[in-house]
Amino acid sequence: MRSRSNGEPSALVDDLLAETYAWGRGTIGPDACRKAFEYAEVEILILAGELDDEQKCRLHHLAEQAGVRVVTVDQCEKLIGLGGAGCLLRYREADPQFRNLAAV
């Protein structure tokens, strides 16, 4: 069901929002992203270029350890307004193996 944008960063943010709110295969906010990494459910990490450096470094490190693709999007008000970070997930959050990882 994922629309799979052509890799355009702003299109990935639109995919993230659709996946989070319509299909349950996305999560937004730095804390929710960290939880998604704990359960190894992250497919793509999307970061706002304006995200706090400390949070950006922590999430980037988790992505590096997990071998997850990281996309940085600069000046995207949608993503900044949602906490500056989001993840496209491998499974719907309602799946039993997802263990209550809630989308914000």
N, CA, C and O atoms as a GROMACS GRO file, in nm:
protein
  416
    1MET      N    1   0.080  -0.119   0.000
    1MET     CA    2   0.000   0.000   0.000
    1MET      C    3   0.085   0.126   0.000
    1MET      O    4   0.035   0.234  -0.033
    2ARG      N    5   0.209   0.115   0.036
    2ARG     CA    6   0.297   0.230   0.039
    2ARG      C    7   0.315   0.283  -0.102
    2ARG      O    8   0.337   0.206  -0.196
    3SER      N    9   0.306   0.415  -0.116
    3SER     CA   10   0.314   0.475  -0.249
    3SER      C   11   0.454   0.476  -0.306
    3SER      O   12   0.473   0.487  -0.427
    4ARG      N   13   0.552   0.465  -0.220
    4ARG     CA   14   0.691   0.460  -0.264
    4ARG      C   15   0.725   0.576  -0.356
    4ARG      O   16   0.730   0.561  -0.478
    5SER      N   17   0.749   0.690  -0.296
    5SER     CA   18   0.787   0.808  -0.372
    5SER      C   19   0.917   0.779  -0.446
    5SER      O   20   0.986   0.682  -0.417
    6ASN      N   21   0.948   0.865  -0.539
    6ASN     CA   22   1.066   0.844  -0.621
    6ASN      C   23   1.195   0.886  -0.550
    6ASN      O   24   1.297   0.907  -0.616
    7GLY      N   25   1.192   0.896  -0.418
    7GLY     CA   26   1.310   0.931  -0.343
    7GLY      C   27   1.321   1.079  -0.312
    7GLY      O   28   1.410   1.120  -0.237
    8GLU      N   29   1.232   1.159  -0.367
    8GLU     CA   30   1.229   1.302  -0.338
    8GLU      C   31   1.204   1.321  -0.188
    8GLU      O   32   1.103   1.271  -0.137
    9PRO      N   33   1.292   1.392  -0.117
    9PRO     CA   34   1.276   1.405   0.029
    9PRO      C   35   1.140   1.457   0.073
    9PRO      O   36   1.081   1.403   0.166
   10SER      N   37   1.087   1.560   0.008
   10SER     CA   38   0.957   1.613   0.050
   10SER      C   39   0.846   1.512   0.023
   10SER      O   40   0.747   1.508   0.097
   11ALA      N   41   0.860   1.431  -0.081
   11ALA     CA   42   0.761   1.327  -0.109
   11ALA      C   43   0.768   1.218  -0.001
   11ALA      O   44   0.666   1.158   0.033
   12LEU      N   45   0.887   1.192   0.051
   12LEU     CA   46   0.900   1.094   0.160
   12LEU      C   47   0.827   1.140   0.285
   12LEU      O   48   0.770   1.059   0.358
   13VAL      N   49   0.827   1.271   0.310
   13VAL     CA   50   0.754   1.324   0.426
   13VAL      C   51   0.604   1.302   0.405
   13VAL      O   52   0.533   1.266   0.498
   14ASP      N   53   0.556   1.324   0.284
   14ASP     CA   54   0.415   1.298   0.254
   14ASP      C   55   0.383   1.149   0.272
   14ASP      O   56   0.278   1.115   0.327
   15ASP      N   57   0.473   1.062   0.227
   15ASP     CA   58   0.455   0.917   0.247
   15ASP      C   59   0.450   0.885   0.397
   15ASP      O   60   0.368   0.805   0.442
   16LEU      N   61   0.540   0.949   0.473
   16LEU     CA   62   0.545   0.927   0.617
   16LEU      C   63   0.411   0.962   0.682
   16LEU      O   64   0.359   0.885   0.763
   17LEU      N   65   0.356   1.075   0.647
   17LEU     CA   66   0.228   1.117   0.705
   17LEU      C   67   0.116   1.021   0.666
   17LEU      O   68   0.035   0.983   0.750
   18ALA      N   69   0.111   0.982   0.539
   18ALA     CA   70   0.008   0.888   0.495
   18ALA      C   71   0.023   0.754   0.565
   18ALA      O   72  -0.075   0.695   0.609
   19GLU      N   73   0.145   0.706   0.574
   19GLU     CA   74   0.169   0.576   0.637
   19GLU      C   75   0.136   0.580   0.785
   19GLU      O   76   0.084   0.482   0.840
   20THR      N   77   0.165   0.691   0.851
   20THR     CA   78   0.139   0.702   0.994
   20THR      C   79  -0.010   0.708   1.023
   20THR      O   80  -0.060   0.634   1.107
   21TYR      N   81  -0.080   0.795   0.953
   21TYR     CA   82  -0.220   0.820   0.987
   21TYR      C   83  -0.318   0.728   0.915
   21TYR      O   84  -0.425   0.699   0.970
   22ALA      N   85  -0.285   0.682   0.797
   22ALA     CA   86  -0.380   0.599   0.722
   22ALA      C   87  -0.352   0.450   0.736
   22ALA      O   88  -0.446   0.371   0.749
   23TRP      N   89  -0.227   0.410   0.733
   23TRP     CA   90  -0.194   0.268   0.724
   23TRP      C   91  -0.123   0.214   0.847
   23TRP      O   92  -0.113   0.092   0.862
   24GLY      N   93  -0.074   0.299   0.935
   24GLY     CA   94  -0.007   0.250   1.055
   24GLY      C   95   0.133   0.198   1.030
   24GLY      O   96   0.187   0.124   1.112
   25ARG      N   97   0.194   0.237   0.918
   25ARG     CA   98   0.330   0.191   0.889
   25ARG      C   99   0.430   0.305   0.896
   25ARG      O  100   0.530   0.307   0.824
   26GLY      N  101   0.400   0.400   0.984
   26GLY     CA  102   0.491   0.511   1.006
   26GLY      C  103   0.476   0.557   1.149
   26GLY      O  104   0.374   0.532   1.214
   27THR      N  105   0.578   0.624   1.198
   27THR     CA  106   0.571   0.682   1.332
   27THR      C  107   0.649   0.813   1.330
   27THR      O  108   0.746   0.827   1.255
   28ILE      N  109   0.606   0.908   1.412
   28ILE     CA  110   0.669   1.039   1.409
   28ILE      C  111   0.708   1.085   1.549
   28ILE      O  112   0.646   1.049   1.649
   29GLY      N  113   0.814   1.166   1.551
   29GLY     CA  114   0.868   1.217   1.676
   29GLY      C  115   0.993   1.139   1.715
   29GLY      O  116   0.999   1.018   1.694
   30PRO      N  117   1.091   1.208   1.772
   30PRO     CA  118   1.217   1.142   1.810
   30PRO      C  119   1.199   1.026   1.907
   30PRO      O  120   1.264   0.923   1.891
   31ASP      N  121   1.112   1.039   2.006
   31ASP     CA  122   1.094   0.931   2.104
   31ASP      C  123   1.033   0.808   2.039
   31ASP      O  124   1.077   0.696   2.064
   32ALA      N  125   0.932   0.828   1.954
   32ALA     CA  126   0.870   0.715   1.885
   32ALA      C  127   0.970   0.648   1.790
   32ALA      O  128   0.967   0.526   1.773
   33CYS      N  129   1.056   0.727   1.730
   33CYS     CA  130   1.158   0.670   1.641
   33CYS      C  131   1.256   0.582   1.720
   33CYS      O  132   1.292   0.473   1.676
   34ARG      N  133   1.297   0.631   1.836
   34ARG     CA  134   1.389   0.550   1.919
   34ARG      C  135   1.324   0.418   1.958
   34ARG      O  136   1.389   0.313   1.956
   35LYS      N  137   1.196   0.421   1.992
   35LYS     CA  138   1.126   0.296   2.025
   35LYS      C  139   1.120   0.204   1.905
   35LYS      O  140   1.136   0.082   1.918
   36ALA      N  141   1.096   0.260   1.789
   36ALA     CA  142   1.090   0.178   1.667
   36ALA      C  143   1.224   0.108   1.644
   36ALA      O  144   1.226  -0.007   1.601
   37PHE      N  145   1.334   0.177   1.671
   37PHE     CA  146   1.465   0.114   1.658
   37PHE      C  147   1.484   0.003   1.761
   37PHE      O  148   1.546  -0.098   1.731
   38GLU      N  149   1.430   0.020   1.882
   38GLU     CA  150   1.440  -0.084   1.984
   38GLU      C  151   1.378  -0.214   1.934
   38GLU      O  152   1.427  -0.322   1.966
   39TYR      N  153   1.271  -0.204   1.858
   39TYR     CA  154   1.201  -0.323   1.808
   39TYR      C  155   1.241  -0.359   1.666
   39TYR      O  156   1.177  -0.445   1.604
   40ALA      N  157   1.345  -0.295   1.614
   40ALA     CA  158   1.398  -0.325   1.481
   40ALA      C  159   1.291  -0.318   1.373
   40ALA      O  160   1.286  -0.404   1.285
   41GLU      N  161   1.206  -0.217   1.379
   41GLU     CA  162   1.097  -0.205   1.283
   41GLU      C  163   1.117  -0.095   1.181
   41GLU      O  164   1.030  -0.073   1.098
   42VAL      N  165   1.230  -0.024   1.186
   42VAL     CA  166   1.252   0.091   1.100
   42VAL      C  167   1.301   0.048   0.962
   42VAL      O  168   1.394  -0.031   0.949
   43GLU      N  169   1.236   0.103   0.860
   43GLU     CA  170   1.279   0.082   0.722
   43GLU      C  171   1.358   0.203   0.672
   43GLU      O  172   1.465   0.188   0.613
   44ILE      N  173   1.305   0.324   0.697
   44ILE     CA  174   1.371   0.448   0.657
   44ILE      C  175   1.353   0.550   0.770
   44ILE      O  176   1.243   0.568   0.821
   45LEU      N  177   1.461   0.616   0.809
   45LEU     CA  178   1.456   0.724   0.907
   45LEU      C  179   1.458   0.855   0.831
   45LEU      O  180   1.543   0.876   0.745
   46ILE      N  181   1.365   0.943   0.863
   46ILE     CA  182   1.356   1.074   0.798
   46ILE      C  183   1.378   1.180   0.906
   46ILE      O  184   1.305   1.185   1.005
   47LEU      N  185   1.479   1.265   0.885
   47LEU     CA  186   1.514   1.368   0.982
   47LEU      C  187   1.502   1.507   0.921
   47LEU      O  188   1.537   1.527   0.805
   48ALA      N  189   1.454   1.602   1.000
   48ALA     CA  190   1.455   1.742   0.959
   48ALA      C  191   1.596   1.795   0.981
   48ALA      O  192   1.657   1.768   1.085
   49GLY      N  193   1.648   1.869   0.885
   49GLY     CA  194   1.780   1.926   0.900
   49GLY      C  195   1.791   2.017   1.020
   49GLY      O  196   1.900   2.038   1.073
   50GLU      N  197   1.678   2.072   1.064
   50GLU     CA  198   1.674   2.165   1.176
   50GLU      C  199   1.660   2.096   1.312
   50GLU      O  200   1.657   2.163   1.414
   51LEU      N  201   1.651   1.964   1.313
   51LEU     CA  202   1.638   1.891   1.439
   51LEU      C  203   1.760   1.916   1.527
   51LEU      O  204   1.872   1.930   1.477
   52ASP      N  205   1.738   1.923   1.656
   52ASP     CA  206   1.844   1.942   1.754
   52ASP      C  207   1.959   1.844   1.725
   52ASP      O  208   1.936   1.726   1.702
   53ASP      N  209   2.083   1.896   1.726
   53ASP     CA  210   2.200   1.815   1.690
   53ASP      C  211   2.215   1.689   1.776
   53ASP      O  212   2.252   1.584   1.725
   54GLU      N  213   2.187   1.701   1.904
   54GLU     CA  214   2.200   1.584   1.993
   54GLU      C  215   2.103   1.473   1.953
   54GLU      O  216   2.141   1.357   1.942
   55GLN      N  217   1.977   1.510   1.931
   55GLN     CA  218   1.877   1.411   1.890
   55GLN      C  219   1.911   1.354   1.752
   55GLN      O  220   1.897   1.234   1.729
   56LYS      N  221   1.955   1.441   1.662
   56LYS     CA  222   1.989   1.397   1.527
   56LYS      C  223   2.103   1.295   1.533
   56LYS      O  224   2.099   1.193   1.463
   57CYS      N  225   2.204   1.323   1.615
   57CYS     CA  226   2.318   1.230   1.627
   57CYS      C  227   2.275   1.096   1.686
   57CYS      O  228   2.318   0.991   1.637
   58ARG      N  229   2.190   1.098   1.789
   58ARG     CA  230   2.143   0.973   1.850
   58ARG      C  231   2.067   0.888   1.749
   58ARG      O  232   2.092   0.768   1.736
   59LEU      N  233   1.975   0.951   1.678
   59LEU     CA  234   1.894   0.876   1.580
   59LEU      C  235   1.980   0.827   1.464
   59LEU      O  236   1.962   0.716   1.415
   60HIS      N  237   2.071   0.912   1.420
   60HIS     CA  238   2.159   0.872   1.309
   60HIS      C  239   2.246   0.754   1.351
   60HIS      O  240   2.270   0.663   1.271
   61HIS      N  241   2.292   0.754   1.474
   61HIS     CA  242   2.373   0.643   1.526
   61HIS      C  243   2.291   0.514   1.529
   61HIS      O  244   2.340   0.408   1.489
   62LEU      N  245   2.166   0.522   1.575
   62LEU     CA  246   2.079   0.404   1.576
   62LEU      C  247   2.057   0.350   1.436
   62LEU      O  248   2.057   0.229   1.413
   63ALA      N  249   2.037   0.442   1.342
   63ALA     CA  250   2.016   0.401   1.203
   63ALA      C  251   2.141   0.335   1.146
   63ALA      O  252   2.131   0.235   1.075
   64GLU      N  253   2.255   0.389   1.178
   64GLU     CA  254   2.381   0.332   1.131
   64GLU      C  255   2.399   0.190   1.185
   64GLU      O  256   2.439   0.100   1.112
   65GLN      N  257   2.371   0.172   1.314
   65GLN     CA  258   2.383   0.039   1.375
   65GLN      C  259   2.288  -0.061   1.311
   65GLN      O  260   2.321  -0.178   1.296
   66ALA      N  261   2.168  -0.014   1.274
   66ALA     CA  262   2.067  -0.103   1.218
   66ALA      C  263   2.078  -0.118   1.066
   66ALA      O  264   2.006  -0.198   1.007
   67GLY      N  265   2.165  -0.042   1.003
   67GLY     CA  266   2.178  -0.047   0.859
   67GLY      C  267   2.057   0.012   0.787
   67GLY      O  268   2.017  -0.035   0.680
   68VAL      N  269   2.000   0.115   0.847
   68VAL     CA  270   1.878   0.178   0.795
   68VAL      C  271   1.914   0.303   0.716
   68VAL      O  272   2.001   0.380   0.756
   69ARG      N  273   1.847   0.321   0.605
   69ARG     CA  274   1.865   0.440   0.522
   69ARG      C  275   1.816   0.564   0.598
   69ARG      O  276   1.712   0.561   0.663
   70VAL      N  277   1.894   0.673   0.590
   70VAL     CA  278   1.859   0.799   0.655
   70VAL      C  279   1.841   0.904   0.547
   70VAL      O  280   1.926   0.920   0.459
   71VAL      N  281   1.730   0.977   0.553
   71VAL     CA  282   1.705   1.087   0.461
   71VAL      C  283   1.689   1.213   0.546
   71VAL      O  284   1.610   1.217   0.640
   72THR      N  285   1.765   1.316   0.511
   72THR     CA  286   1.754   1.444   0.580
   72THR      C  287   1.680   1.541   0.488
   72THR      O  288   1.713   1.555   0.371
   73VAL      N  289   1.580   1.607   0.545
   73VAL     CA  290   1.497   1.701   0.470
   73VAL      C  291   1.514   1.838   0.534
   73VAL      O  292   1.486   1.856   0.653
   74ASP      N  293   1.560   1.934   0.456
   74ASP     CA  294   1.579   2.070   0.508
   74ASP      C  295   1.455   2.154   0.483
   74ASP      O  296   1.389   2.142   0.380
   75GLN      N  297   1.426   2.240   0.579
   75GLN     CA  298   1.318   2.338   0.571
   75GLN      C  299   1.184   2.278   0.533
   75GLN      O  300   1.116   2.327   0.443
   76CYS      N  301   1.146   2.172   0.601
   76CYS     CA  302   1.016   2.108   0.579
   76CYS      C  303   0.930   2.134   0.702
   76CYS      O  304   0.944   2.067   0.804
   77GLU      N  305   0.841   2.232   0.691
   77GLU     CA  306   0.758   2.272   0.804
   77GLU      C  307   0.672   2.157   0.856
   77GLU      O  308   0.649   2.147   0.977
   78LYS      N  309   0.625   2.069   0.767
   78LYS     CA  310   0.544   1.954   0.811
   78LYS      C  311   0.621   1.868   0.910
   78LYS      O  312   0.571   1.834   1.016
   79LEU      N  313   0.744   1.834   0.873
   79LEU     CA  314   0.825   1.746   0.957
   79LEU      C  315   0.870   1.818   1.084
   79LEU      O  316   0.870   1.758   1.192
   80ILE      N  317   0.908   1.942   1.074
   80ILE     CA  318   0.949   2.019   1.191
   80ILE      C  319   0.834   2.026   1.291
   80ILE      O  320   0.854   2.011   1.412
   81GLY      N  321   0.713   2.049   1.241
   81GLY     CA  322   0.596   2.058   1.327
   81GLY      C  323   0.561   1.929   1.397
   81GLY      O  324   0.488   1.929   1.496
   82LEU      N  325   0.613   1.817   1.347
   82LEU     CA  326   0.586   1.686   1.405
   82LEU      C  327   0.703   1.635   1.490
   82LEU      O  328   0.711   1.516   1.521
   83GLY      N  329   0.792   1.724   1.525
   83GLY     CA  330   0.903   1.684   1.612
   83GLY      C  331   1.035   1.670   1.541
   83GLY      O  332   1.138   1.648   1.606
   84GLY      N  333   1.037   1.681   1.410
   84GLY     CA  334   1.161   1.679   1.335
   84GLY      C  335   1.214   1.542   1.297
   84GLY      O  336   1.323   1.533   1.240
   85ALA      N  337   1.141   1.436   1.328
   85ALA     CA  338   1.189   1.302   1.294
   85ALA      C  339   1.070   1.209   1.271
   85ALA      O  340   0.964   1.225   1.332
   86GLY      N  341   1.090   1.114   1.183
   86GLY     CA  342   0.988   1.014   1.159
   86GLY      C  343   1.049   0.890   1.096
   86GLY      O  344   1.160   0.895   1.042
   87CYS      N  345   0.977   0.781   1.103
   87CYS     CA  346   1.026   0.654   1.046
   87CYS      C  347   0.917   0.590   0.963
   87CYS      O  348   0.801   0.585   1.004
   88LEU      N  349   0.954   0.541   0.847
   88LEU     CA  350   0.869   0.448   0.774
   88LEU      C  351   0.903   0.311   0.828
   88LEU      O  352   1.020   0.275   0.840
   89LEU      N  353   0.802   0.235   0.860
   89LEU     CA  354   0.819   0.108   0.931
   89LEU      C  355   0.800  -0.013   0.840
   89LEU      O  356   0.737  -0.004   0.734
   90ARG      N  357   0.855  -0.125   0.882
   90ARG     CA  358   0.841  -0.249   0.807
   90ARG      C  359   0.704  -0.313   0.824
   90ARG      O  360   0.654  -0.378   0.733
   91TYR      N  361   0.643  -0.293   0.941
   91TYR     CA  362   0.515  -0.356   0.973
   91TYR      C  363   0.417  -0.252   1.023
   91TYR      O  364   0.458  -0.147   1.073
   92ARG      N  365   0.290  -0.281   1.011
   92ARG     CA  366   0.187  -0.195   1.070
   92ARG      C  367   0.202  -0.197   1.221
   92ARG      O  368   0.235  -0.300   1.279
   93GLU      N  369   0.177  -0.083   1.283
   93GLU     CA  370   0.191  -0.078   1.428
   93GLU      C  371   0.090  -0.166   1.499
   93GLU      O  372   0.110  -0.200   1.615
   94ALA      N  373  -0.018  -0.203   1.434
   94ALA     CA  374  -0.120  -0.288   1.496
   94ALA      C  375  -0.079  -0.435   1.496
   94ALA      O  376  -0.142  -0.517   1.564
   95ASP      N  377   0.026  -0.470   1.421
   95ASP     CA  378   0.070  -0.608   1.417
   95ASP      C  379   0.119  -0.651   1.556
   95ASP      O  380   0.183  -0.571   1.624
   96PRO      N  381   0.091  -0.773   1.598
   96PRO     CA  382   0.130  -0.820   1.732
   96PRO      C  383   0.279  -0.807   1.758
   96PRO      O  384   0.320  -0.775   1.870
   97GLN      N  385   0.362  -0.832   1.658
   97GLN     CA  386   0.506  -0.826   1.680
   97GLN      C  387   0.553  -0.682   1.700
   97GLN      O  388   0.669  -0.659   1.733
   98PHE      N  389   0.465  -0.585   1.680
   98PHE     CA  390   0.506  -0.446   1.691
   98PHE      C  391   0.507  -0.396   1.834
   98PHE      O  392   0.571  -0.294   1.861
   99ARG      N  393   0.443  -0.461   1.926
   99ARG     CA  394   0.452  -0.437   2.070
   99ARG      C  395   0.417  -0.295   2.115
   99ARG      O  396   0.492  -0.232   2.189
  100ASN      N  397   0.304  -0.247   2.071
  100ASN     CA  398   0.250  -0.120   2.118
  100ASN      C  399   0.334   0.003   2.086
  100ASN      O  400   0.332   0.098   2.164
  101LEU      N  401   0.407   0.005   1.977
  101LEU     CA  402   0.478   0.125   1.937
  101LEU      C  403   0.374   0.220   1.879
  101LEU      O  404   0.318   0.194   1.773
  102ALA      N  405   0.348   0.328   1.947
  102ALA     CA  406   0.239   0.417   1.908
  102ALA      C  407   0.289   0.530   1.820
  102ALA      O  408   0.394   0.590   1.846
  103ALA      N  409   0.214   0.559   1.717
  103ALA     CA  410   0.239   0.676   1.636
  103ALA      C  411   0.190   0.798   1.712
  103ALA      O  412   0.089   0.791   1.782
  104VAL      N  413   0.258   0.906   1.698
  104VAL     CA  414   0.220   1.030   1.768
  104VAL      C  415   0.112   1.100   1.691
  104VAL      O  416   0.066   1.206   1.733
   0.00000   0.00000   0.00000
